[in-house]
Amino acid sequence: MNVLPVIRKISLLLRKGLEHRGVTFVLPVLAVLITLPALWGGLLVDDMVHRAQLLGPSGTSEQLRDLEILPENSSRLSSAIANLFVFLPPGKTKHSIETGQLPWWTYEGDKAGFWRPLTSFSIWCDYQLFPDSTVLMHAHNILWFAGVILLVTIFYRKLIGPTWIAGLAAVLYLLDENYYMPVAMIAHRNSLMAIFFGLLTLFAYHKWRKQNWLPGAILAPGCLALSLLSAEAGVATLAYLVAYTLVLDRGRWSRRILALAPSAIVVGFWRVLYSGLGYGVCAGDLYLGPGNDPLRFVGVVVERAPILLLGQWCFPPAFMYNFFSDSARETYWLLAVVFLIFVLVLLVPLLRRDRLSRFWGVGMLLSVIPICATIPWDRNLIFVGIGAMGLTAQFVGGLFSRESWLPTSRLYRGSAWLLCVLILLAQVGVACIGRFIAPISYSGFVTQSAELVRVDSPPPRGDQDLVVVRMPIPLFSGAFAIYCDAEGRPIPKAVRILAALVPIEVTRTDERTLKLRALAGNLLKCEQRKDIPIHYAYFLGDFNSLVRDKKHPMYLGQRIELPRMAVEVTGVDGDGLPTEAVFRFAVPLEDSSLRWVQIGSSRKYVPFEVPGIGQTVLLRGPFH
């Protein structure tokens, strides 16, 4: 049986479907349907923190408020706009360490705060209208995503000539499983709002420059401002405006620059205001802005951009990079660069002949730069996907349509079809599977996050200090009080995390003192193992560097005085990270005011039996 006629007929039907006007309205409906599981996805850590802040005194206990971990008058609109996305307030780090909201090794100069007033207002409204319904809050997110899909579909149809190729680009964007988390996580609404207003910016700018529509000269900078006030990710909108100026704008260079200037001024003014108000991140290696260390930022762009682009164009997901050892990451990076060179070589004929494809490419490359400020994370590719899907659709569409830019070389066409198969396999096949798995994975994240801050059998009392000998993600210590309060459990007086999930030797030197020594690596992260190229412990180590890294080393003899506990650093490694520390408590270690636990093999907390005086206990690391 000859299958070619059947394939051609299916291809023709797909083309007709993709070029139909109804696609513009069908895809947003599909966006709602495929994200419906997010309605019952639950709340992740950031969402739980926002819940405590916005419910205010009526929805939180007096014990939680006494800890002073929430901003003053946190449920008021003014406080929400200023503080909802401030996770490490400047000048309050010491207080957070003392109350156990941050681990003892945290650098006191750390800060992490994002100014997202428009998103903050949006979430504040949720808690005014339906404070007890997380389903409606998630539905709000879904509506924003449907709006994004509507705008991106219209945008592709405005710019891309063959409407079926525009439809293909929109479908690829819709199917991308990376966008499930921004929908499922209420706090991540910021990226949905940023790209929504970013797309409106591009609409207005295109209509102004293409059709001389004068309102666009005002609306473009205005919508750009709304994008930036939704999230700092909105700066990627400027990447596409720059790409438009360089590639699509046909005016004289002086006019192009003058047209771009208002938008550039908006970004500059926003950045000055953002920094002037005290927002920004100064916290280890997890976040590295270009203003903090420009040369180092260039280095991380070179490292992370190929990983992110590989995850966008094909597989594996960019987030997997964080689970590799340093030596394995070098191999991963080289393979990513080789693949991207392969893609570029095959795109050259299209890029030479087609101005629009160059716009997608330049916009994609420029928009990947801002998200290199943090570790590779696929959920941050929402702006990069606009250019990537547009370019992908034009390349795939050109192959199927046998357009004039295609070289006649058999080698080229064979390689191009190979890339086409890989792309469709990744962006349709794997993406569809990912869309199915995403709700399950997200629910797993919600459950695991809750278990990381839940101690049962029995829970600690309100008059106890909870001493966690080892914790996989010590940064979550601040969530203990939030989750305890939400679940109606007593809140411990303080949470004391002694070490991360690393192999350690625990020695009791006297009635009130423990000494912890890392058997490999340091107390914050595991050592690198050449025989284990991929492991979740590598990611945990990077994540734990958020509050202390080699730029702010600790030193021998350094003392950290905390209520009812003092820490002395008695060993450091070459990066100044602690390898050994002595913990002296105000009471004997068996005192009932101390509740001792550690993470067990099932990733749940189990009681920790304090050794006798002079005795040593070995706790194995994650590799064993």
C-alpha positions in Angstrom: 0.0 0.0 0.0 1.3 3.4 -1.0 1.1 5.7 2.1 2.3 8.8 0.4 -1.1 9.9 -0.9 -2.5 9.4 2.6 0.3 11.5 4.1 -0.3 14.2 1.5 -4.0 14.3 2.3 -3.4 14.5 6.0 -0.8 17.3 5.4 -3.3 19.2 3.3 -6.0 18.9 5.9 -3.6 20.1 8.6 -2.7 23.1 6.5 -6.3 24.0 5.9 -7.0 23.7 9.6 -4.0 25.8 10.6 -4.8 28.6 8.2 -8.5 28.8 9.2 -9.5 32.1 10.9 -11.1 30.0 13.7 -7.6 29.1 14.9 -7.3 32.5 16.6 -10.2 31.6 18.9 -9.8 27.8 19.1 -6.3 27.9 20.5 -7.2 30.1 23.5 -10.0 27.7 24.3 -7.5 24.8 24.0 -5.2 26.7 26.3 -7.9 26.8 29.0 -8.7 23.1 28.5 -5.1 21.8 28.7 -4.3 23.8 31.8 -7.5 22.9 33.7 -5.7 20.5 36.0 -3.9 23.6 37.4 -7.2 24.5 39.2 -6.5 21.8 41.7 -2.7 21.9 41.8 -2.4 23.3 45.2 0.0 26.0 46.5 3.8 25.9 46.3 6.1 27.6 48.8 5.9 31.2 47.4 2.1 30.9 47.2 1.9 29.8 50.8 4.0 32.8 51.8 1.7 35.1 49.9 -1.3 33.5 51.5 0.0 34.3 55.0 0.9 37.8 54.0 -2.4 38.6 52.3 -4.8 36.9 54.8 -3.5 39.2 57.5 -4.4 39.0 61.2 -7.8 37.4 60.4 -6.2 34.5 58.7 -3.0 33.9 60.6 -2.2 33.0 64.2 -0.8 35.4 66.9 2.2 33.0 67.2 3.1 33.6 63.5 2.8 37.3 63.8 4.9 37.3 67.0 7.8 35.9 64.9 7.8 39.2 62.9 8.5 37.3 59.6 5.7 39.0 57.7 5.9 42.7 56.7 4.0 45.1 58.9 0.3 45.5 57.7 1.1 42.8 55.1 -2.5 42.5 54.0 -2.9 46.1 53.0 -2.6 47.1 49.4 0.3 49.4 49.9 2.3 46.7 51.7 1.4 44.1 49.2 2.6 46.2 46.3 5.9 47.0 48.0 6.6 43.6 49.7 4.8 40.7 48.2 7.8 39.6 46.2 10.5 40.6 48.7 11.9 37.4 50.0 15.1 38.6 51.8 14.4 42.2 52.9 17.6 44.3 53.1 18.7 44.9 56.6 16.5 42.2 58.1 18.7 39.2 57.3 20.1 39.0 60.8 16.6 38.9 62.3 15.7 36.1 59.9 18.7 34.1 61.0 17.9 34.6 64.7 14.3 33.5 64.3 15.4 30.5 62.2 13.9 31.7 58.9 17.3 31.5 57.3 20.2 29.0 58.1 23.0 30.1 60.4 25.6 30.4 57.6 23.6 33.1 55.7 25.6 36.1 54.7 24.0 39.1 56.5 24.4 41.4 53.4 22.1 39.2 51.3 18.9 40.6 49.9 16.4 39.3 47.4 13.4 41.5 46.4 11.5 42.0 43.2 9.3 44.9 42.4 6.2 43.6 40.6 3.5 46.0 41.6 1.0 45.1 38.9 1.2 41.4 39.7 1.1 42.1 43.4 -2.1 44.1 42.9 -3.6 41.3 40.9 -2.9 38.7 43.6 -4.1 41.1 46.3 -7.4 41.4 44.4 -7.7 37.6 44.5 -7.5 37.7 48.3 -10.1 40.5 48.5 -12.6 38.8 46.2 -12.2 35.0 47.0 -9.6 34.5 49.8 -10.7 30.9 50.4 -10.7 29.7 46.8 -7.4 28.7 45.4 -9.4 27.2 42.5 -10.5 30.7 41.4 -7.0 32.1 41.9 -5.7 29.4 39.5 -8.5 30.1 37.1 -7.3 33.7 37.1 -3.9 32.5 36.0 -5.5 30.3 33.3 -7.3 33.3 31.9 -4.0 35.3 31.6 -2.5 32.3 29.7 -5.5 32.1 27.4 -5.0 35.8 26.7 -1.3 35.3 25.9 -2.2 32.5 23.5 -4.8 34.8 21.8 -2.3 37.6 21.4 0.6 35.4 20.2 -1.7 33.7 17.6 -2.8 37.1 16.3 0.8 38.3 16.3 2.1 35.4 14.3 -0.8 35.8 11.8 0.0 39.5 11.4 3.7 38.9 10.6 4.0 35.5 9.0 2.9 35.4 5.4 1.5 31.9 4.8 -1.2 31.7 7.5 -0.9 28.0 8.0 2.8 28.6 9.1 1.6 31.3 11.5 -1.0 28.8 12.8 1.8 26.2 13.2 3.9 28.6 15.2 1.0 29.4 17.5 0.3 25.6 18.0 3.9 25.0 18.9 3.9 27.8 21.4 0.7 26.4 23.0 2.0 22.9 23.3 5.2 23.9 25.0 5.0 22.2 28.4 7.4 24.7 29.9 4.5 27.1 30.4 2.5 24.9 32.7 4.3 26.0 35.9 3.7 29.7 35.2 0.0 28.8 35.0 -0.1 26.4 37.9 1.8 28.6 40.4 -0.1 31.7 41.4 3.0 33.7 42.2 4.3 33.0 38.7 1.4 35.0 37.2 4.1 37.7 36.9 5.6 36.1 33.8 2.1 35.7 32.2 1.3 39.3 32.8 4.7 40.5 31.6 4.5 38.6 28.3 0.8 39.6 27.8 1.7 43.3 28.0 4.9 42.6 26.1 2.9 41.3 23.2 0.6 44.3 23.3 3.8 46.4 23.1 5.0 44.6 20.0 1.5 44.9 18.4 1.4 48.7 18.9 5.0 49.2 17.8 4.5 47.1 14.6 1.4 48.9 13.7 3.0 52.3 14.3 6.1 51.5 12.2 4.4 49.5 9.5 1.1 51.5 9.1 2.1 54.9 10.6 -0.5 54.3 13.3 0.4 57.3 15.6 -1.3 56.0 18.8 1.3 53.2 18.7 4.0 55.7 19.5 2.4 56.2 22.9 0.9 52.8 23.5 4.1 50.9 22.8 6.2 52.5 25.6 3.1 52.5 27.8 2.5 48.7 27.4 6.2 48.1 27.9 6.0 49.9 31.3 3.1 47.7 32.2 5.1 44.6 31.3 8.0 45.8 33.4 5.7 46.6 36.3 4.4 43.0 36.1 7.9 41.4 36.2 11.5 42.2 35.4 11.2 39.5 32.8 9.4 42.2 30.7 12.8 43.6 29.8 12.8 40.9 27.2 10.2 42.9 25.3 12.9 45.4 24.6 14.9 42.6 23.0 12.2 42.1 20.4 11.9 45.9 19.9 15.7 46.1 19.2 15.4 43.1 16.8 12.5 44.9 15.1 14.6 48.1 14.7 17.6 46.1 13.4 15.7 43.9 11.0 12.1 44.7 10.1 11.9 48.5 10.4 12.5 49.9 6.8 12.9 53.5 7.8 16.2 55.5 7.9 18.5 54.6 10.8 17.9 58.0 12.4 14.2 57.4 12.4 14.5 53.9 13.7 16.6 55.0 16.6 14.3 57.8 17.4 11.3 55.4 17.3 13.1 53.0 19.7 14.2 55.7 22.1 11.0 56.2 24.1 10.9 52.4 24.9 14.6 52.4 25.8 14.0 55.4 28.1 11.1 53.6 29.8 13.4 50.6 30.5 16.2 52.9 31.8 13.8 54.9 34.0 12.3 51.6 35.4 15.8 50.3 36.1 16.8 53.4 38.0 13.5 53.4 40.0 13.8 49.7 40.6 17.3 50.0 42.1 16.6 53.3 43.9 13.7 51.7 45.8 16.1 49.0 47.1 14.9 46.1 45.0 17.3 43.6 43.4 19.1 40.5 44.3 22.5 40.2 46.0 22.5 36.6 47.1 25.1 34.1 46.0 25.4 32.4 42.7 21.8 31.5 42.1 21.0 35.1 40.9 23.6 37.2 39.2 22.5 40.4 37.6 24.6 42.2 35.0 24.9 45.2 37.3 26.4 43.1 40.2 29.4 41.8 38.3 29.3 42.5 34.5 32.3 40.4 33.6 31.0 37.4 35.5 27.6 37.9 34.0 29.1 37.6 30.5 30.6 34.3 31.6 27.3 32.9 32.8 25.6 34.0 29.6 28.2 32.1 27.6 27.6 29.1 29.9 23.8 29.1 30.2 22.5 30.5 26.9 23.4 27.3 24.9 21.8 25.2 27.5 18.6 27.2 27.5 18.5 27.3 23.7 19.0 23.6 23.5 16.1 23.1 25.9 13.9 25.4 23.8 14.7 23.8 20.4 15.0 20.2 21.3 15.7 18.1 24.4 16.7 17.5 27.2 15.0 20.2 29.3 17.4 23.0 30.3 16.7 22.3 34.0 18.4 18.9 33.7 21.8 20.8 33.4 21.6 21.6 37.1 21.6 17.9 38.1 25.0 17.2 36.4 28.4 17.3 38.0 30.9 20.0 36.9 32.8 17.7 34.5 29.5 16.3 33.1 28.3 19.9 32.6 31.3 20.6 30.3 30.3 17.7 28.1 26.7 18.8 28.2 27.6 22.3 27.2 29.8 21.2 24.3 27.0 19.0 22.9 24.6 21.9 23.2 27.0 24.2 21.3 27.5 21.5 18.6 23.8 21.0 18.2 23.1 24.8 18.0 25.9 25.1 15.3 24.1 22.3 13.4 20.8 24.2 13.6 22.4 27.5 12.6 24.1 26.0 9.5 20.7 24.6 8.4 19.0 27.9 9.1 21.5 30.1 7.2 19.7 29.7 3.8 16.4 30.8 5.3 18.0 33.6 7.3 19.7 35.0 4.2 16.6 35.2 2.2 13.9 36.0 4.8 13.9 39.2 6.8 11.2 38.0 9.2 13.1 34.9 10.1 16.1 37.1 11.1 13.7 39.1 13.3 12.7 35.9 15.2 16.3 34.8 15.5 17.7 38.1 16.8 14.7 38.5 19.2 15.2 34.9 20.5 18.9 35.4 21.1 18.6 38.8 22.8 15.7 37.6 25.0 17.7 34.7 26.3 20.3 37.0 27.9 18.2 38.3 30.9 17.2 34.8 32.0 20.8 33.8 32.1 20.9 35.7 35.4 19.7 32.6 37.2 20.2 28.8 36.8 18.8 27.3 33.6 15.1 26.9 34.1 12.7 26.1 31.3 9.8 27.9 32.8 11.7 31.2 32.1 11.7 30.6 28.4 8.3 32.1 27.8 9.7 35.2 26.0 12.4 33.2 24.1 9.6 30.9 22.8 8.1 33.7 20.8 11.1 33.9 18.5 12.0 30.2 18.7 8.5 29.1 17.6 8.2 31.7 14.8 11.6 30.6 13.4 10.8 26.9 13.8 7.5 27.2 12.0 9.1 29.1 9.1 11.8 26.5 8.8 9.5 23.5 9.0 6.9 25.2 6.8 9.5 26.0 4.2 10.6 22.3 4.0 7.0 21.1 3.6 6.3 23.8 1.0 9.6 23.4 -0.8 10.1 27.2 -0.8 12.7 28.9 -3.0 15.2 29.4 -0.2 15.8 25.6 0.1 19.2 24.6 -1.4 19.1 21.7 -3.9 21.9 19.8 -2.2 20.9 16.3 -1.1 23.2 16.6 1.9 21.4 19.8 3.0 17.9 18.5 2.5 18.7 15.2 4.3 20.1 17.1 7.2 17.2 19.6 7.2 14.6 16.8 7.3 16.6 15.2 10.1 16.4 18.4 12.1 12.7 18.8 11.2 12.0 15.3 12.6 13.9 16.1 15.8 12.2 19.4 16.2 8.7 18.0 15.7 9.5 15.0 18.0 10.6 17.4 20.7 8.1 20.2 20.2 5.1 18.1 19.4 5.6 14.5 20.6 7.7 15.1 23.7 5.7 18.3 24.4 2.4 16.5 24.4 3.7 13.9 26.7 5.1 16.7 28.9 1.8 18.4 28.9 0.2 15.2 30.2 2.9 14.7 32.9 3.2 18.3 34.0 0.1 18.3 36.3 1.3 15.1 37.9 4.9 16.6 38.4 3.5 19.8 39.8 1.4 18.0 42.3 4.5 16.1 43.3 6.4 19.3 43.8 3.6 20.6 46.0 3.5 17.5 48.1 7.3 17.3 48.4 7.6 20.9 49.4 5.1 20.4 52.1 6.9 17.3 53.4 10.2 19.3 53.6 8.7 21.5 56.2 6.4 19.1 58.1 7.5 17.2 61.2 5.1 14.6 62.5 5.0 11.8 65.1 4.6 14.1 67.0 4.9 17.7 65.7 7.2 20.0 67.7 5.5 22.0 70.4 5.3 25.8 70.4 7.8 26.0 73.3 10.4 24.0 71.5 13.3 24.8 69.2 13.2 22.4 66.2 16.8 21.3 65.5 17.1 19.8 62.0 20.5 18.1 61.8 20.4 17.9 58.0 17.9 19.4 55.6 18.0 19.1 51.7 17.0 22.7 51.1 17.9 24.8 54.2 16.3 27.8 52.5 12.9 26.3 53.2 13.4 26.7 56.9 11.5 29.9 56.7 8.5 28.0 55.4 8.1 25.8 58.6 6.2 28.5 60.4 4.1 29.3 57.4 3.0 25.7 56.8 2.5 25.0 60.5 0.2 28.0 60.8 -1.8 27.1 57.6 -2.2 23.5 58.8 -3.2 24.5 62.4 -0.1 22.9 64.0 2.0 24.6 66.7 4.9 26.8 65.4 8.3 26.0 67.0 10.0 28.9 68.7 12.8 28.7 66.1 14.1 26.3 63.5 17.8 25.5 63.6 19.3 23.9 60.5 22.7 22.6 61.3 23.8 21.3 57.8 22.5 20.6 54.3 22.1 17.1 53.0 25.8 16.1 53.1 27.7 13.2 54.7 28.7 14.3 58.2 30.3 13.2 61.4 28.4 14.3 64.5 30.4 14.3 67.7 29.1 15.3 71.1 31.9 17.0 73.1 30.0 17.9 76.3 26.6 18.2 77.8 25.5 21.1 75.6 27.8 20.9 72.5 27.8 19.1 69.2 30.6 19.3 66.5 29.7 18.6 62.9 32.3 17.8 60.3 31.7 17.3 56.6 33.2 14.0 55.4 33.3 15.3 51.9 32.7 18.7 50.4 31.4 21.1 53.0 28.4 21.5 55.3 26.5 23.3 52.5 27.0 21.1 49.5 28.3 17.6 48.5 31.6 16.9 46.8 31.8 16.3 43.1 31.9 12.6 42.2 33.4 11.7 38.8 31.8 8.3 39.0 28.3 9.9 39.5 27.8 12.4 36.6 24.1 13.1 37.4 22.5 13.4 40.8 19.9 15.7 42.5 22.6 16.5 45.1 24.4 18.7 42.6 21.3 20.9 42.2 20.8 21.1 45.9 24.4 22.3 46.3 23.9 25.1 43.8 20.6 26.1 45.3 22.1 26.3 48.8 24.7 28.7 47.5 22.0 31.4 47.4 22.8 32.6 50.9 26.5 32.0 51.1 29.1 31.6 48.4 32.9 32.0 47.9 32.5 35.8 47.3 31.6 36.1 51.0 33.8 33.5 52.7 33.5 32.5 56.3 36.7 32.3 58.4 38.1 30.1 61.2 36.9 31.1 64.5 33.9 33.0 63.2 31.0 33.0 65.7 27.3 33.4 65.1 25.4 34.1 68.2 21.7 33.1 68.1 19.0 32.9 70.7 19.6 29.7 72.7 22.4 28.6 70.3 25.9 29.7 69.3 27.9 28.5 66.3 31.7 28.6 65.9 33.2 27.8 62.5 36.2 25.5 63.1 37.0 24.5 59.5 36.6 26.0 56.1 37.5 24.8 52.5 39.3 26.7 49.8 36.2 28.7 49.0 35.7 29.8 52.6 32.6 27.5 53.1 32.4 25.8 56.4 33.6 22.2 56.6 33.3 21.9 60.4 31.4 23.8 63.0 30.7 23.6 66.8 27.2 24.2 68.1 26.7 25.1 71.7 23.1 25.2 73.1 21.8 27.1 76.1 20.5 23.8 77.6 21.6 20.2 77.7 20.9 18.5 74.4 18.4 16.1 76.0 16.3 19.0 77.3 12.7 18.9 76.4 12.9 22.4 74.9 14.8 20.9 72.0 13.2 18.6 69.3 15.8 16.8 67.3 15.1 15.5 63.7 16.9 14.7 60.5 15.8 13.9 57.0 15.3 10.2 56.5 15.7 7.9 53.5 12.1 8.3 52.6 12.7 12.1 52.5 10.6 12.6 55.6 11.8 13.7 58.9 12.7 11.1 61.5 13.8 11.6 65.1 17.6 12.1 65.7 19.0 10.4 68.7 21.7 12.7 70.2 24.9 10.8 70.9 26.4 10.4 74.3 29.3 12.6 75.5 32.4 11.6 73.6 30.5 9.6 71.1 30.4 10.1 67.3 27.6 9.3 64.8 28.2 9.0 61.0 25.4 10.2 58.7 25.7 9.1 55.1 25.2 11.5 52.2 22.9 11.3 49.3 25.4 9.2 47.2 25.1 6.3 49.6 
